[in-house]
């Protein structure tokens, strides 16, 4: 199967405007031109994914602590959806809870980052995303529907 060479879109699921702006600025500072689409909670993220507003290929950067539908609820719904179950998700959250970490990995996240610990080193997290995208091979056919 041929790999998809299109630009990977980042779906940022983050309710905090300051955190979202910081993430967007970090991508600009590192001159990463990938598109970023923001959802303020899990409900909005699912709507964007289901109505085709996010084009394939994409990855998700997910906060856990959000109103209406938190990140763990979103992950459970995403993994239960036959069209979205294989989506690449990274968690970026304030939670250091072992329960949140275990549940996130149980729902097959690709990585778990704590905002406070990323802090000054957040640029390293952004650089990791850029490196990941450069070597990532994604199937040309996104899903079996």
C-alpha positions as CSV (number, residue, x, y, z in Angstrom):
1,X,0.0,0.0,0.0
2,X,1.4,3.4,-1.0
3,X,2.1,6.0,1.7
4,X,0.3,9.3,1.8
5,X,2.6,12.2,1.3
6,X,0.0,15.0,1.9
7,X,0.5,17.4,4.8
8,X,-0.7,16.1,8.1
9,X,-3.4,18.4,9.7
10,X,-3.3,18.8,13.5
11,X,-6.7,18.7,15.2
12,X,-6.1,20.6,18.5
13,X,-8.7,19.7,21.1
14,X,-8.2,22.3,23.7
15,X,-10.6,24.5,25.7
16,X,-8.1,27.0,27.1
17,X,-7.5,29.9,24.7
18,X,-4.1,30.7,26.2
19,X,-2.8,27.2,25.9
20,X,-4.2,26.9,22.3
21,X,-2.5,30.2,21.3
22,X,0.8,29.0,22.9
23,X,0.7,25.8,20.9
24,X,-0.1,27.7,17.7
25,X,2.8,30.2,18.3
26,X,5.2,27.3,19.0
27,X,4.4,25.7,15.7
28,X,4.9,29.1,13.9
29,X,8.2,29.7,15.8
30,X,9.5,26.4,14.6
31,X,8.3,27.2,11.1
32,X,6.0,24.2,11.0
33,X,3.4,25.0,8.3
34,X,1.0,22.1,9.0
35,X,-2.6,23.2,9.3
36,X,-4.0,23.4,12.8
37,X,-7.8,23.1,13.3
38,X,-9.1,23.8,16.8
39,X,-12.0,22.2,18.7
40,X,-12.9,23.5,22.2
41,X,-14.1,20.1,23.5
42,X,-14.7,16.5,22.6
43,X,-18.2,17.2,21.2
44,X,-16.9,19.8,18.8
45,X,-14.0,17.6,17.8
46,X,-16.3,14.7,17.0
47,X,-18.5,17.0,14.9
48,X,-15.5,18.2,12.9
49,X,-14.3,14.7,12.3
50,X,-17.8,13.3,11.4
51,X,-18.8,16.2,9.0
52,X,-15.5,16.1,7.0
53,X,-14.1,19.4,8.2
54,X,-10.8,17.7,9.0
55,X,-9.1,16.3,5.9
56,X,-7.1,13.1,5.9
57,X,-4.3,12.7,6.9
58,X,-4.6,14.2,10.4
59,X,-3.5,13.7,14.0
60,X,-5.0,14.9,17.2
61,X,-3.4,16.8,20.1
62,X,-5.9,16.3,23.0
63,X,-6.4,18.0,26.3
64,X,-8.2,15.8,28.9
65,X,-9.7,18.5,31.2
66,X,-12.5,20.1,29.1
67,X,-16.2,20.9,29.6
68,X,-19.1,19.1,27.9
69,X,-17.0,16.1,26.8
70,X,-13.6,15.6,28.4
71,X,-10.6,14.0,26.6
72,X,-11.1,10.5,28.1
73,X,-14.8,10.5,27.0
74,X,-13.7,11.7,23.6
75,X,-11.1,8.9,23.3
76,X,-13.6,6.2,24.2
77,X,-16.0,7.5,21.5
78,X,-13.2,7.8,19.0
79,X,-12.0,4.3,19.6
80,X,-15.5,2.9,19.4
81,X,-16.1,4.5,16.0
82,X,-15.3,2.1,13.1
83,X,-14.3,5.1,10.9
84,X,-12.1,6.9,13.4
85,X,-10.8,4.1,15.7
86,X,-7.3,4.2,14.2
87,X,-6.7,7.9,14.6
88,X,-3.3,9.0,15.9
89,X,-3.8,10.9,19.2
90,X,-1.3,12.5,21.5
91,X,-2.4,13.8,24.9
92,X,-1.2,17.2,26.2
93,X,-2.8,17.9,29.5
94,X,-2.4,19.2,33.1
95,X,-3.3,15.9,34.6
96,X,-0.5,13.8,36.2
97,X,-3.0,11.3,37.5
98,X,-1.9,7.7,37.0
99,X,-5.5,6.8,36.3
100,X,-5.7,9.3,33.4
101,X,-2.3,8.1,32.0
102,X,-3.3,4.4,32.2
103,X,-6.8,5.1,30.6
104,X,-5.2,7.2,27.9
105,X,-2.8,4.5,26.9
106,X,-5.5,1.9,27.2
107,X,-7.3,4.0,24.5
108,X,-4.1,3.7,22.4
109,X,-2.7,7.2,22.5
110,X,0.7,7.6,20.8
111,X,2.1,9.7,23.7
112,X,1.1,11.5,26.9
113,X,2.6,14.9,27.8
114,X,2.0,17.0,30.9
115,X,1.8,20.7,30.1
116,X,3.6,21.8,33.3
117,X,6.5,19.4,32.5
118,X,6.6,20.3,28.9
119,X,6.6,24.0,29.8
120,X,10.0,25.5,28.8
121,X,10.7,22.3,26.8
122,X,7.4,22.5,24.9
123,X,9.4,23.5,21.8
124,X,11.0,20.0,22.0
125,X,7.5,18.5,22.0
126,X,6.7,20.6,18.9
127,X,10.0,19.5,17.3
128,X,9.0,15.9,18.0
129,X,5.8,16.4,16.1
130,X,7.6,17.8,13.2
131,X,10.1,14.9,13.2
132,X,7.2,12.4,13.5
133,X,5.4,13.9,10.5
134,X,8.6,13.7,8.4
135,X,9.0,10.0,8.8
136,X,5.3,9.0,9.2
137,X,3.9,6.7,6.6
138,X,0.1,6.8,6.4
139,X,-2.0,4.6,4.1
140,X,-3.4,6.3,1.0
141,X,-6.8,4.8,1.8
142,X,-7.6,6.3,5.3
143,X,-10.3,3.9,6.3
144,X,-12.4,1.0,5.1
145,X,-15.7,2.7,4.3
